[in-house]
Amino acid sequence: MLQQERHQKILDLLSQFGRVYASELSGQLKVSEDTIRRDLKLLDKKECLRRVHGGALPLQQTFDEYRERQDEIDPLKKRVALAAIPFIKPGQTILLDSGTTCLQLAMNLPTHFNFTVVTPSPLVA
């Protein structure tokens, strides 16, 4: 298998499974783990993936990509966020992820009673 074919297969598997392990790739692609490590290093350098100990992960979205998605407010996401608001009661603790639907919810939270929001997202906070 040529290097370019291996790289494409690695990226396909990464897209399919959300992570890849060097040892598994070695067996699947019938090459040494050293070859896989070199491939992962090169793909990391080309910013196609993020190399980690033992394998690779997909690149995380950049802040700019997130802002672009946020700027394109999907009416359905806003409707979902607004539909969730009646379920929030005074004194509750709610957990909000960093997605754009959660951001819509955060932007429309009631201000007339106390509750706690826990989030990993600076924008949601």
Secondary structure as UniProt FT lines:
FT   HELIX           3..17
FT   STRAND          20..21
FT   HELIX           22..29
FT   HELIX           33..45
FT   TURN            46..47
FT   STRAND          50..52
FT   TURN            53..54
FT   STRAND          55..57
FT   HELIX           63..71
FT   HELIX           75..84
FT   HELIX           85..87
FT   TURN            90..91
FT   STRAND          93..95
FT   HELIX           100..107
FT   STRAND          116..118
FT   TURN            122..124
//
